[in-house]
Amino acid sequence: MSVRPVIVIAGIGNGTGTGAATARVFSKQGYRVALIARNADHLNKFTSELKETGGEAAAFPVKDYSYGAVTSVVEGIRKYQWQTPEKAEIRVALWNAAFGAWKPFLDVTEQEVHDSVEANFVAPFAFSRQIILAFQENELSELGKRGTLLFTGATASWRGNVSTSVFAAGKFAGRALSQSLSKEFGKQNIHVAHAIIDGGILTDRSLSRHSNPEDHKQFAENADIRLDAESIAKSYLYLANQDRSAWTWELDLRPAHEKW
Ligand SMILES: NC(=O)c1ccc[n+]([C@@H]2O[C@H](COP(=O)([O-])OP(=O)(O)OC[C@H]3O[C@@H](n4cnc5c(N)ncnc54)[C@H](OP(=O)(O)O)[C@@H]3O)[C@@H](O)[C@H]2O)c1
C-alpha cells in the first residue's frame, strides 16, 4: 500500500497568502492537505478550491489560537480518516498564523499583548507538540527523516523596530521555539526549519495596508519590491525535500530590491 503524505497548515487567512500558496504547491506534489484557520467560511471555500483542482484537502476550523483549541484540532487531524483506505502520515507541518500590531509602544493594548503571545508563541507551541508526537510515529522516509516542521517568520523575528514592540516580541518567541526544537529533535531525524520573510508579501490584506495610491500601485505591480506567496511556498517544498545530511534550520527570503 502506498503512503500518501499529509501536510498540516495553520493560518490560511482569506486564501490569498503564504498558507494558501503552500497548500496549492504541496497539493500539486500529491500531498493531502489538512488546513487549520479561524474563519470557517474562508477555510471551506479554499478547501473546495483545492478539491476542484484535483487535490485531497480537509478543513479544520478553530475558534481561536488557544493552547486547548490548537491541541484538539491537531489531535483530530492525527485521527482523521481520509477518503481512500491507504495509510496517511503527517510528514510536513507549517505554522503560518500570526497576530501583528504595528504601533508605538505606549499605544499597545493589553489585549494586543495577549493576542501576540497567543498566536505567535502559545499556539505554535501546542501545534509543535502534537506534530512532533505524530512525527515520532513515522518510519524514516527516503530522505532519512521522520518529518519537517516549518515556521513562517518575519523581519520582526530577528529585529525589533520603532513600531514592533508587541509583534517582534511574539515573533522572536516563535523563532526561539523553532531553534530549540531543531536542536532537540534533530537527533530523532525530525527537521525543524524557520523562514525569515524579510519584506512584504503580496496578499489582499497587505495590499489593503498601502493606502497611498502610488504605493498601492507599486506594491501590486512591481514584483521586485514584494514577495510572491507562491515563491515562498516553493522554498518550503525545497526545505521539505532536503535530506538529513544537509538541512537548513533558518532560511531568509526577500525580494530583489528590498533595502535590507
Ligand atoms: N504579509 C506580509 O507582508 C508578511 C511579511 C513577512 C512575514 N509575514 C508572515 O507571513 C505569515 C502570514 O502569511 P501571509 O501574510 O502570506 O497571509 P496568510 O497566509 O493569508 O495568513 C494570514 C494570517 O493572518 C490571519 N488573519 C487575521 N485576520 C485576517 C484577515 N482579515 N484576512 C486575512 N488573514 C487574517 C490569518 O489567520 P486565520 O487563518 O486563522 O484566519 C492567518 O494567520 C505570518 O506568519 C506573518 O507574520 C507576512
The ligand as an SDF file (V2000), in Angstrom:
LIG
                    3D

 48 52  0  0  0  0  0  0  0  0999 V2000
    2.0420   39.7140    4.6080 N   0  0  0  0  0  0  0  0  0  0  0  0
    3.2820   40.1590    4.7900 C   0  0  0  0  0  0  0  0  0  0  0  0
    3.6760   41.1830    4.2290 O   0  0  0  0  0  0  0  0  0  0  0  0
    4.2490   39.3770    5.6560 C   0  0  0  0  0  0  0  0  0  0  0  0
    5.5970   39.7420    5.6730 C   0  0  0  0  0  0  0  0  0  0  0  0
    6.5040   38.9920    6.4070 C   0  0  0  0  0  0  0  0  0  0  0  0
    6.0500   37.8890    7.1280 C   0  0  0  0  0  0  0  0  0  0  0  0
    4.7280   37.5570    7.1030 N   0  0  0  0  0  0  0  0  0  0  0  0
    4.2880   36.3760    7.8760 C   0  0  0  0  0  0  0  0  0  0  0  0
    3.5430   35.5360    6.9870 O   0  0  0  0  0  0  0  0  0  0  0  0
    2.5520   34.8290    7.7460 C   0  0  0  0  0  0  0  0  0  0  0  0
    1.1720   35.1050    7.1670 C   0  0  0  0  0  0  0  0  0  0  0  0
    1.1980   34.8810    5.8130 O   0  0  0  0  0  0  0  0  0  0  0  0
    0.5450   35.8900    4.7630 P   0  0  0  0  0  0  0  0  0  0  0  0
    0.6850   37.3220    5.1820 O   0  0  0  0  0  0  0  0  0  0  0  0
    1.0940   35.4690    3.4660 O   0  0  0  0  0  0  0  0  0  0  0  0
   -1.0260   35.6270    4.8660 O   0  0  0  0  0  0  0  0  0  0  0  0
   -1.8560   34.2770    5.0060 P   0  0  0  0  0  0  0  0  0  0  0  0
   -1.0480   33.0920    4.6560 O   0  0  0  0  0  0  0  0  0  0  0  0
   -3.1250   34.5320    4.2930 O   0  0  0  0  0  0  0  0  0  0  0  0
   -2.1300   34.2440    6.5740 O   0  0  0  0  0  0  0  0  0  0  0  0
   -2.8550   35.2690    7.1410 C   0  0  0  0  0  0  0  0  0  0  0  0
   -2.7690   35.1700    8.6370 C   0  0  0  0  0  0  0  0  0  0  0  0
   -3.4030   36.3150    9.2090 O   0  0  0  0  0  0  0  0  0  0  0  0
   -4.5740   35.9090    9.9570 C   0  0  0  0  0  0  0  0  0  0  0  0
   -5.6530   36.8590    9.7030 N   0  0  0  0  0  0  0  0  0  0  0  0
   -6.3030   37.5170   10.6460 C   0  0  0  0  0  0  0  0  0  0  0  0
   -7.2270   38.3250   10.1180 N   0  0  0  0  0  0  0  0  0  0  0  0
   -7.1750   38.1880    8.7870 C   0  0  0  0  0  0  0  0  0  0  0  0
   -7.8590   38.7810    7.6640 C   0  0  0  0  0  0  0  0  0  0  0  0
   -8.8310   39.6820    7.8340 N   0  0  0  0  0  0  0  0  0  0  0  0
   -7.5360   38.4170    6.4080 N   0  0  0  0  0  0  0  0  0  0  0  0
   -6.5730   37.5020    6.2220 C   0  0  0  0  0  0  0  0  0  0  0  0
   -5.8700   36.9250    7.2450 N   0  0  0  0  0  0  0  0  0  0  0  0
   -6.1580   37.2480    8.5200 C   0  0  0  0  0  0  0  0  0  0  0  0
   -4.8810   34.5310    9.4770 C   0  0  0  0  0  0  0  0  0  0  0  0
   -5.4850   33.7640   10.4880 O   0  0  0  0  0  0  0  0  0  0  0  0
   -6.5860   32.6810   10.1160 P   0  0  0  0  0  0  0  0  0  0  0  0
   -6.0610   31.8000    9.0360 O   0  0  0  0  0  0  0  0  0  0  0  0
   -6.8460   31.9600   11.3830 O   0  0  0  0  0  0  0  0  0  0  0  0
   -7.7620   33.4840    9.6280 O   0  0  0  0  0  0  0  0  0  0  0  0
   -3.5010   33.9930    9.1800 C   0  0  0  0  0  0  0  0  0  0  0  0
   -2.8750   33.6270   10.3880 O   0  0  0  0  0  0  0  0  0  0  0  0
    2.6310   35.3350    9.1590 C   0  0  0  0  0  0  0  0  0  0  0  0
    3.4060   34.4400    9.9400 O   0  0  0  0  0  0  0  0  0  0  0  0
    3.3270   36.6760    9.0020 C   0  0  0  0  0  0  0  0  0  0  0  0
    3.9870   37.1000   10.1870 O   0  0  0  0  0  0  0  0  0  0  0  0
    3.8140   38.2710    6.3950 C   0  0  0  0  0  0  0  0  0  0  0  0
  1  2  1  0
  2  3  2  0
  2  4  1  0
  4  5  1  0
  4 48  2  0
  5  6  2  0
  6  7  1  0
  7  8  2  0
  8  9  1  0
  8 48  1  0
  9 10  1  0
  9 46  1  0
 10 11  1  0
 11 12  1  0
 11 44  1  0
 12 13  1  0
 13 14  1  0
 14 15  2  0
 14 16  1  0
 14 17  1  0
 17 18  1  0
 18 19  2  0
 18 20  1  0
 18 21  1  0
 21 22  1  0
 22 23  1  0
 23 24  1  0
 23 42  1  0
 24 25  1  0
 25 26  1  0
 25 36  1  0
 26 27  1  0
 26 35  1  0
 27 28  2  0
 28 29  1  0
 29 30  1  0
 29 35  2  0
 30 31  1  0
 30 32  2  0
 32 33  1  0
 33 34  2  0
 34 35  1  0
 36 37  1  0
 36 42  1  0
 37 38  1  0
 38 39  2  0
 38 40  1  0
 38 41  1  0
 42 43  1  0
 44 45  1  0
 44 46  1  0
 46 47  1  0
M  CHG  2   8   1  16  -1
M  END
$$$$
